[in-house]
Amino acid sequence: MKLKLSVSMDPELVNKAEEKVKEGTFRNKSHIIEFALKHLLEENDES
């Protein structure tokens, strides 16, 4: 089960995220944020 949350983001980042969704790179904006956070945490664990 996934938890729902709310975030505030710079409009430019949101626009770029929406473009990635339109291109089909990601399913939706939640997918982008989940992907990015997972990779950031993995990268920090390696340090």
C-alpha positions as CSV (number, residue, x, y, z in Angstrom):
1,M,0.0,0.0,0.0
2,K,1.3,3.5,-0.9
3,L,0.8,6.5,1.3
4,K,-0.5,9.8,-0.1
5,L,1.4,13.0,0.6
6,S,1.5,16.6,-0.5
7,V,4.6,18.5,-1.6
8,S,5.4,22.0,-2.7
9,M,7.7,22.4,-5.7
10,D,9.2,25.0,-7.9
11,P,6.9,25.5,-10.9
12,E,9.8,24.9,-13.3
13,L,10.4,21.4,-11.8
14,V,6.7,20.6,-12.1
15,N,6.7,21.6,-15.8
16,K,9.7,19.4,-16.5
17,A,8.1,16.5,-14.7
18,E,4.9,16.9,-16.7
19,E,6.9,16.9,-19.9
20,K,8.6,13.6,-18.8
21,V,5.1,12.1,-18.2
22,K,3.9,13.3,-21.6
23,E,7.0,11.8,-23.3
24,G,6.1,8.5,-21.6
25,T,9.3,8.3,-19.6
26,F,7.3,8.0,-16.4
27,R,3.7,7.0,-15.6
28,N,2.9,10.1,-13.6
29,K,4.5,12.7,-11.3
30,S,4.3,10.4,-8.3
31,H,6.4,7.8,-10.3
32,I,9.1,10.5,-11.0
33,I,9.3,11.5,-7.3
34,E,9.4,7.9,-6.1
35,F,12.1,7.1,-8.7
36,A,14.2,10.1,-7.8
37,L,14.0,9.6,-4.0
38,K,14.8,5.9,-4.3
39,H,17.9,6.7,-6.3
40,L,19.0,9.6,-4.1
41,L,18.7,7.3,-1.0
42,E,20.6,4.5,-2.7
43,E,23.4,6.9,-3.7
44,N,23.7,8.3,-0.2
45,D,23.8,4.7,1.2
46,E,26.9,4.0,-1.0
47,S,28.7,7.0,0.4
